[in-house]
Structures are given as structure tokens and as C-alpha cells.
């Protein structure tokens, strides 16, 4: 049976809860704990299973996990009586469409942005494995790296200094707020109908939420909050917004056997398809950027515009091949 999806436009909203601070000298400043609650519905452009259009994409890890953690943290902090600084709990809408919910919040903040001292983003935190938590943005604010290290004792923390990643926190960093991004790792169910509830590590999700709570408590009580630190953007740049233009490949989100990004599928009629990229190819260079990880490819793509002509080097059957693609606008 062949199904097609019709794009329709409607109204959506962020969901915000505010827990006022308890310290008269600090309560005018706020910490945001957030996660996006939208996913892909029945697939479409964002799906990495283009042959399963029309099937429900549950999004249990991306990002019901983060949403559940934010709601649990809000309940726990409220039951505990709050924190010295004000806590703002937000579940964002329309992240998958290009960070639209967080972008809207920038224009209509619940607490002025110049009094927002830290934003913590939880995106895909439901698959904790071997105690490993990835934390991005630890160099975006003074003292954050050591603070998270102390809060994460007993966990295997993998840090990324810069805050640049395609999720809601990057919007806040662009507005001058220090950020932290919590993530438990990529997997092969990402943006597919197989991202289901039964694969969530419930105890692991609680572990991540506990880590975020410890960080929030520490920052909420500091007399002087983390100072914003300007971190150089990756060499590929962050020109444009959202997720960049369309290339049209379906990457393998599982563990990589070698440097590069293995392609499991190519969208028909996409720039990648027209350039001759095939399933099984391994992208090792994109627009002059060495590609060793999916992050490299993501940032290389976000650094380009629709209409750009880019050279792409792939490994196929053990041999490097260069193709050329013309990127298209994301619709």
C-alpha cells in the first residue's frame, strides 16, 4: 500500500512552568531546564525510514525521554520547595522543524534573557549505556566544566566544549546565555518507527535527571553565576539557521567501524541521489571538510546554503570517489 502525506499548517505552543526562587537576592535570575516535545508524527522529510512513510514514529527517546525528565524535575523541585534562583521548565514545540519553539521563546521569554544565567537542554536522554552521558557546551560558561565534573561523579562523562549542535540550546547560546546539552548517545532507531518505549532505560533516565538536578542546584546557589564565554564556531561555520539545506542521505546512527559517515539510504530525487551517492557509501569529505563523525557532516552541511555546489568524497568498495552535488532548500 502506497501512502502519501499532506503537509498542513496549524498552531502549536511551548509549555512553560515557573518555580520562583527562594533567595531574595538571587530570585530575579533564572535557570532554564528544557526539552523539545515534538517528533515526526507519521514520518515525512525528517524520517530516516523513507520507505515507511505513514507509519507512526513514536519518538520515545527523541524526545519523550527529555520531556519526561523535565516534567519529573519540575515535580521534584516543586516538592522540595524550589531553589535559590528561579527555575523555568520548558517543553518546546517544533524543534524538528528547525528550532522554531525555542526561537519563539527568544522573542517572548518568561524571564528576560539578560537575567537567564544558564539553559540546560535534555535531548535523547533515554538510552544510557555503561553509565556514559555526553555533555555539550561545558566551555560556554565559566566554571561549567568543573561543576559538571563534580556533579557527575560515578558516571562516565564525555564532554564537548562547544555548544554547537542542532537542538534548542544553541538558540540560547546565540543570544548570549551559557548552555549545557545532555545526551545519552546516538542509535540506529533515531528518526525511525523503531524508536519505541520498550527500548528506554528507565533507571538510566532517572540517573540523567539526577545529574541535571545536581547541576541546577549548584548553579542556583552560586553567588556569582557562570559568565558567558564566546566559543569559536567549528571551522565549517554555522551560516544559516536550523538544520541547513537538504543533501538527502540517511546516515547510519549505529556505532561506526571506521572514520566517516556510512550511508544506509538515499532519498530519491535528492541532491545526493542526483550526485550518484549510494547506500553503503562512506562519506569522508564534504565541501572540503574532513568527515570523521556524524557531527562533522552535520556542521559541514549547516555551513552551506541551498544552491551551493559541493564536492563530496565517498569510499565505495574500498576506493575513494569524488562526486559533486547541488544542495537544495529544506521545505
SULWO-V317733 format. One record per residue. RES is the residue in one small letter. NEAR is the number of other C-alpha atoms within 10 Angstrom. Layout:
# SULWO-V317733
res->{RES,RES}
near->{NEAR,NEAR}
This chain:
# SULWO-V317733
res->{x,x,x,x,x,x,x,x,x,x,x,x,x,x,x,x,x,x,x,x,x,x,x,x,x,x,x,x,x,x,x,x,x,x,x,x,x,x,x,x,x,x,x,x,x,x,x,x,x,x,x,x,x,x,x,x,x,x,x,x,x,x,x,x,x,x,x,x,x,x,x,x,x,x,x,x,x,x,x,x,x,x,x,x,x,x,x,x,x,x,x,x,x,x,x,x,x,x,x,x,x,x,x,x,x,x,x,x,x,x,x,x,x,x,x,x,x,x,x,x,x,x,x,x,x,x,x,x,x,x,x,x,x,x,x,x,x,x,x,x,x,x,x,x,x,x,x,x,x,x,x,x,x,x,x,x,x,x,x,x,x,x,x,x,x,x,x,x,x,x,x,x,x,x,x,x,x,x,x,x,x,x,x,x,x,x,x,x,x,x,x,x,x,x,x,x,x,x,x,x,x,x,x,x,x,x,x,x,x,x,x,x,x,x,x,x,x,x,x,x,x,x,x,x,x,x,x,x,x,x,x,x,x,x,x,x,x,x,x,x,x,x,x,x,x,x,x,x,x,x,x,x,x,x,x,x,x,x,x,x,x,x,x,x,x,x,x,x,x,x,x,x,x,x,x,x,x,x,x,x,x,x,x,x,x,x,x,x,x,x,x,x,x,x,x,x,x,x,x,x,x,x,x,x,x,x,x,x,x,x,x,x,x,x,x,x,x,x,x,x,x,x,x,x,x,x,x,x,x,x,x}
near->{2,7,10,8,11,7,7,5,6,5,4,11,12,17,14,13,13,16,18,19,22,16,15,9,11,19,18,17,22,28,25,23,26,27,33,30,24,21,23,20,14,16,23,20,16,14,20,26,22,17,14,17,20,16,15,15,25,21,24,26,28,27,23,24,25,29,25,21,26,24,17,15,19,22,12,13,16,15,9,9,12,20,23,24,27,23,27,21,22,26,24,25,22,21,21,20,17,17,22,18,24,27,18,15,18,15,10,11,11,15,18,13,19,11,13,24,23,30,23,25,27,31,26,26,31,30,24,22,12,9,14,18,24,16,23,24,26,24,22,26,24,15,14,23,19,12,15,21,17,14,18,19,10,10,15,14,16,14,18,16,17,22,27,24,19,20,21,30,30,26,23,22,23,13,11,20,24,29,30,30,26,23,22,24,18,16,15,14,21,22,21,23,23,17,21,16,15,9,13,18,17,14,12,20,22,18,20,25,21,17,20,24,19,17,20,23,19,17,23,27,14,12,10,10,21,18,16,17,17,16,15,10,12,13,11,18,15,19,14,13,14,22,20,24,22,22,21,21,21,19,22,22,19,13,10,13,8,10,14,21,27,25,19,17,22,23,20,12,10,19,21,23,18,16,17,14,27,17,18,18,22,26,27,23,21,22,20,13,18,16,23,17,16,19,14,21,23,17,24,24,25,22,20,21,19,16,13,13,15,16,17,20,23,26,18,15,10,9,7,13,15,15,15,18,22,19,22,18,11,15,7}
